[in-house]
Amino acid sequence: MQEWFSNHPVITYVLILACTIYIFNAVFRVQRLPILKEVLVHLIMAIGAFVLFILQIDKLPIIQCMAVAIIMMMMLRGRQLYDKLRKKNGKTVNTGSGQ
């Protein structure tokens, strides 16, 4: 898989940039920024993605690690939605009341 990513550098860079933007938006974004600051943040992420791209080409599993992070974030989001749905339906579990 590492060889395939090395042979397709444009796809590799786009994947790294997309993962970086998704992780930033899902984890670190609190509110929308003004447009100029938004452009600046994305430009800095593009530069950082290029650094990660160089490390990926140098045979480090950057994309695979980002994929694991995204899967874990999706699992957390799924759990939050499940708990929200369960609370909405009134099915709470009593844990440790001793009754």
Secondary structure as UniProt FT lines:
FT   HELIX           2..7
FT   HELIX           9..23
FT   HELIX           24..28
FT   HELIX           35..57
FT   TURN            58..59
FT   HELIX           62..88
FT   TURN            89..90
//
